[in-house]
Amino acid sequence: MTEPSHANLRVGLVGLGSLGIRLGRQFRSVPNAELTALADVNEDIQTDAGNELCVSEGSRYHDYEAMLDEEPLDAAVVATPNGLHYGQTIAALERGLHVLCEKPLATNVEDALDLFWRDQKNDRVMMLGYQRHLNPAFLMARERWAEGENEPTFVTGEITHDWRSYYENMNDWRMDPTLSGGGHLLNVGSHVIDAILWVTGLTPTHINADVEFHDEEQIFDKQSSITIKFDNGALATISDTGIVARTREHIHIWDDDGAVYIEGREWDERTGYTIDAEGTQHDPYLDYQGRQTKAEAFTAAVLDGVESPITVRDAFRTIVVTMAAYESGRTGERIALAERYPFVEDGLLD
């Protein structure tokens, strides 16, 4: 397809769960984007969402591929369950569309690598849904390490969340192995993995994990403790649980000059402060009012040609570490990433 001559980015939304609706609302508020079509297999949800998001009845679809074929779109937003991301993203890319895909990129390393190479070979924008890349506290940390001169030496991360009803009832899509692809770590804890990899810029080399699974097939993890070794010798420890009552998150990163601490509760904005080499805490000004939404960042990447803030490479690195943690948890072995995934070329995990 050629770039549109019209002012607005015409967007089709696939998947109308709570996340899809939030993304639809975001695009409705972007001046140079237009949500023109949507697709979902549930007709009642489709009707309610179409009414709320002001999408005409003729542009509401049960079959997402029909939407991609019949609507004059510039971009597709994929907000469906994890196991559908790979196929739906390929379908959009093969039709020449830009893609905003919610995390995770895929549910296995092979599919994630395929999407990485597809992204490298075409000129469409592909952006993932790890929203911490847009948060000022994480941007501050990235400027210090991945884009700066400092080198992390010690990292801790933790996220807690209440998934107890899912494990008890086993009737949500998150408890369907085909749709989910994993448990709490893949669905929620990977946010912390992604954030640590992105802000530090370090290359992971080895993974150790203890994982508590809910099921005998060892698919749906409930909680885990992961150690990541990086090529500079630094260690990161990550704790993830889905069987506690409240959502809390922290990422603490130290170097020789002090630390950045990032904290959050529930799904409120994560905030950050620094500690200097003498141990004094500082609270820098961070502009949370001016932060971009995912819809704004994606639209800018397509129409203005700015770099996507959440790249396929970022999401690929996260999948590799997450899948290695699952394997370590199942086998009790330390996973050397270069040995386990020899098809991943040198440099892709940098």
N, C-alpha and C positions, 0 to 999 in steps of 0.2 A: 504494500500500500504506500501511497505518497502521503507526506505530511498534510494535515488538514489546512485548508485556506481560511476556514472559519475561526472565530476567536476562541471558542470553547473546546475543551477536551471532552469528547463524548464517551461516557463510561457505562459499561454494563457490569452489573454486580451479580456474582454467582454465590448463593448461600445466604440465607436470611435468618440465621440465628442471631443471638444477642450481639455478637461481634460484627456480623454483616450489617445489622441495622445501625450500629454505631458508626461504621465506615460510611454507610449511605448518608447518614446525617452530616458527617464531615464533608462529603463531597457536595452536599446541598449548600454548604456555607462557603465554598470556594468560588470566588467571582468568575474565574475563567474555566470552570469545569461544570459539566452538566450530566447528572445521572439520568440516562435516557432509557435504560432497560434493566430488567432484573430476572433472575431465574431461581426457582426453588422447587423441590419435588412435592412440598406440602402446599396444596392450593389455598388453604385457609391462611397460612402464614404469608403466602404470596399476595393474597388480597389485602390483608392488613398492612403489610409493608408497602405495597404499591400505593395504597391510599395515603399512608403517612408520608412517604417520600415523593409523592406527586408524580408517579410514573403511570402513564396511560395504560388502560387495560390491554390494548393491542400490543404493548411492549412488555408484558409479563409472561414468562415462559415456564413450563414444566421441564423442558429439555434445554439444558444450557447450550448444547451444540446448535440447536435451532436458533437460539438467541444470537450466538456468534455468527451464524450464517446469514440471518435475515435482517439484523439490525445494522445500521451504518455507524459502527463503533470505531473509536480510536484506541480504546484501552479496555481491559477486563480486570475486575477485582475478584480474586478468589478467596472466599471466606467460608469454605466448607470444611468438614472434618479432615483430619490430617492425611488419611489414606487416599483422598481424592485429589490432593494438591498436584501431584506429579502429572497425572493424565490431563487434568483440566488446564494446567499451565501450558503443557505441550500443545493442546488444542488451540489455545489462544495465540501462542507464539507462531504456530503454523499458519494462522490466518493473518499474520502480520500485525498483531496487536501488541501494544505495551501491556505489561502485567504488573499488578500489585498483588502479591500472594501472601497471605497470612502465614505465620510460622506454624510448623517447621517446613523447610523446603521440600522434604520427602520423608519417608519412614525407613529408608535404608541408605547406605553409603553409595551403592551403585547408581540408584536413581538420582541421588543428589549430584553425583559427579556428572551424569548425563546432562542434567539441567545446567550445571556449571559450563560445560563445553558448548551447549546450545547458546547460552548467554554470550560466550566469547565470540561466537561466529555470526551473530546478527547485530543489527543496529537498533533494536528495540530496547526500551528501558525496562528492566526487570528489578523490582524492589520487593524486599521482604518486610514482614510486620513486626520486627523487634523494636518497639517504640522507645526503648531506653537510649537508642542512638540519637533521639531528638530531645532528650532531657538535659538541661543545662548542667546538672551535677556530673553526669557522665561525660558530657562534652569537656568540662573542666579537667576531668581525670585523663581523658584521651589526649588533650593538649599537653599534659605533663609527661606522658609516657609514649604512646604510639606515635605522636607527632612531635614530641619533645626530646630532650637530651637525657632525662632521667631514666633509670632502669629499675623496674620493680624487683624486690628481693623476697617479699612475703605477702601472700594474699589469702584472705578468708572470705567466704561467701555463704549466705544462708537464706533460704526462703521457706516459709511455713504457710500452710493452706489447709482448708477443711474440705476434703473429698470423702469423708466417711460415709455419707449417704450413697455415693456411687458404688463403693465397695460392698456396702450392705445389700443394695438392691440389684446391682449388676444389670440395669435396664437402660442406661444412658449410652449414647454412641461412644463415649470415652471408654466404655467397658466392652466394646466390640473390637476384636483384634484387627479386623480388616480396615475399619474406619479410623481407629485410634493409632495403632502401630506401637503402642507402649503405654506406660502409666504416667504417674505424676511427673517424673523427671522429664520425659519428652514434652509433655503438655505445658508444664509450668516451670520446672527447675531449669530447663534449657535457657530461659531468659537470663539466669545468673551466669551460666556457662558462656553464653554469647557475650554478655556485658564484659566479663573478665577478659575474654580473648580480644574483644574489640578495643577496650580502653588501654590494655597493656601492650598490644601489638606483639606479644611473645609467641613463639612457636612451640606448641605442645609436642612432647615426644613420647611420654609414657603415662598410662592411666592405671590406677588401682581403685577398686570400688567394693564396698560392702553394700549389698542391696537386699532389702526385705520385699519379697514378692507376695502378692495376695493369692495368686493362683498357682496350681501345680505346673502349668506350662511355662511359668516364669515370664509372663508378658507384662502384667500390670503391677509395676512396683508401687509400694506404698511410701517407702522412705529409703534414703540412701546417704552414704558418706563417700565422697570421691576425693582422691588426691591426683592432681595433675602436676607432672614434672615438665618444666620448660627447658629449652635448649640452653638458656643462660644459667641453669642450675636452680632457678627459683622454684618454689613449691606453692601451689594453691590448694586449699582444702575447701570443699563445697558440701554443705549439708542441705538436704531437701526432704521435706515431709509433707504428706497430704492427709495426715491423721491427727491433726491438732485443731483447736477451736478458732484460731485467729490467723490472719495473714500478716506476716512481718517479713521484712527483707533487709539484709545488710550486705554490703561489700566493702571490705577494708583492705587497702593496698598501701604497702610500705616501701620506701626506698631509703637511701642513705641520708636524705634530707628531710625525712618525716613521712607523712601519710596523707591520703585522702580517705575520708569516711563517708560513705553514702548509705542513707537509711530511709526506710519507708514503712508505712503501715496501711493495711487493706490495699486498695488500688489507688490511693492518693498519689500525688506527685512525690517522687523520691527527692530528698534534699541532701545537700552535702556540705562538709566543712573540712578544713585542713588542720594538720598538726605539724609544727615545725620541728627542726632537729633538736631543739631544747625541750620539746614536749608541750609547748604552748598551743592552745587551740585558737583557730581563726575562722571567722564566718564571712567568707567573701560574698559580695553581692552577685546574685545569679538572677537573670531576667526570666522568670517563669511565665510572665504575661506575654512575652514575645515569642515563645516557643512555637514551632510549627506542629500542626497535626500531620498524621500520615498522609492524609489526602492532599494537604498543601504541599508537602515535600515531594510527593509523587508527581503532582501536576507541574511543579516547578522543574523537576528533572526532565519531564517530557517536553514541555513548551519552551522552557528557557535554556535547556541544554546543560543544566548544572548536574554535577555528579550525584547519583543516588546515595543517600546517607546510609542505606542498609542494603548492602550488595549481596549478590549470589555467593561470592567468595566468603563473606562473613557467615552466611547461613550454612554453607558447606562445611566450614571449619567446625561449626557448632554441632552439626550432625555427626561428624567423625568422632568427636570427643564423647558425645552422648551415646552413640552406639558402642563405642569401646567400653564405656562405663557399664552398660548393660552386660556386655560379654564378660567383663571382669567379675561382675556380680554373680553371674551364672556359673562361671568356671572356677572362681577363686584365684585366678592367675593375673599377674601384672601384664598389661597389654602394651607392647612396643608398637607404636602406630606405623612405623615404616615397615615392620615385618608383617603386621596384620593386614595392612592395605598396600601391598606393593604396587598396585595399579595407580595409586595416587602419586603423580609425578612430583619430583623435588620442587619445592617452592610453593605448592598449593596450600600448605598449612602455615606458611609464614604470615 
